[in-house]
Amino acid sequence: MHDRDGGGLVSARLRVDWPACRAEGLCHELVPDLVSLDEWGYPVVHGEVDESRLREARAAARQCPRLALRLIED
Amino acid sequence: MTTPSPVPHSDAPRVHVGPLLLSGAAEGPGLAAHRARWGTLPRASAADLAERAEAVGLGGRGGAGFPFATKLRTVAAGGRRSAVVVNASEGEPASAKDAGLLLTAPHLVLDGVALAARALGVREAHVVLPGDRPQVAAAVRAALAERDDPRLRWHTATATPRFVAGQSRAVLELLAGRPNLPVTAWAPDAMAGLHGRPTLLSNAETYAHVAALALAGVASYSRQGSREEPGTTLLSVGVGAGGPHVHEVPLGSRMVDVLPPQAWGRPVLVGGFHGTWTSWDTLATATVSPRSLAALGVPLGAGVVHVPAPGTCPLELTARIVSYLAGQSAGRCGPCANGLPALAQAVTAVTHGRPGAVDRVAELTGLVAGRGACAHPDGTVRLVRSALTTLHTEVGAHAHGWCTTATAVAS
């Protein structure tokens, strides 16, 4: 669970599959501090996901009705 | 409603004889003349082709400039049956360099594809033709009918006439039998492209350079260009709606030598509709070099150099281009589908000098950038941001109900 530079924690970020997203907005309801919505209702994801939030981020990705949100962990 | 492009797609650009790829441009596009000039196709391994490309630092010529050697090695290392695709769709209206190359030297492009296919042990090659340049598509079909490649079958597919149809993932969708529109790439094409296979997808000009490197050799190829950047590049140089001229220019040449007289003293759009407005002062000392131009913040992209027609305001031209680009969105990604029409309106409002319009443009570019499956929103944002900075005098003039271009013409 360490990155290539050694020592640091795994970086994880939410990524939107834009053609699949239909602005349902559930991601924002589930993790409002990780995802806000733009003026058209589409998600704006905020930077990296802290390790303490990984479980919630995964859940948000899993529950997207369009399966348009992925948590990229590397 | 879609706005037409302020620059029409050119199907018959004026092609000038060049030092390397276009050296046979006056001899006709036939296979016999091509073989007489370039000789027969050698056999080359993927490692050999990659080594040659690396020796001259060959970057992709579709716009992104990704190192060809890295791409080829990734595909070769994929350990699975791979796919080879040449993208000749050239959706950018202001570009005509692939059209010019395919009309005059189609076999050099096809040689590059055949070399790569053979090196990768692939027996099929895919050629993606432009949907809005029928003469170019016909020229490629005529060239394919002349080919005599052993154990290689050629397949053609025609791109939808749409700006984003030439984007690499959109091309792979087309070849897979789905709508010719961009989708999200979770891995590079070279790792998982067509049907999930490692895919060598490159621009037409890129393959022509690969062929020239194999046919003429690295030493002969490197007689063109500079020590740091050997070789040449194709440029589409256009003024207004007049069809562009296609020039093959040694890398490191002075930019002023290829600019038409109408460009002198005026801002020029470098890199096409996803490109960068560049001041005359910057261009006057710049060289045709992907590396040095990138350092100036002016990526050469696919080699488009567009000069507004005399009397055309570059800011108003930008508004027309953004309206066109908004209509060219595939409409699949929310921020692009909603943001580009709003951005087009806001840029038009800037040309009308409306209060708050510049702030709205800044807000929208921030909302659109980086939020789509393809480069369309980012490229449009690049164009708009460069307009606000490079054309700031014009923006200020319009805010006061003036236009410096119109004034210059009137005086």
Interface residues (C-beta under 8 A of the other chain):
Chain A: V16 D17 W18 P19 A20 C21 R22 A23 D38 E39 W40 G41 Y42 V44 R70
Chain B: L181 P182 V183 T184 W186 A330 R332 C333 G334 P335 C336 N338 G339 L367 R371 G372 A373
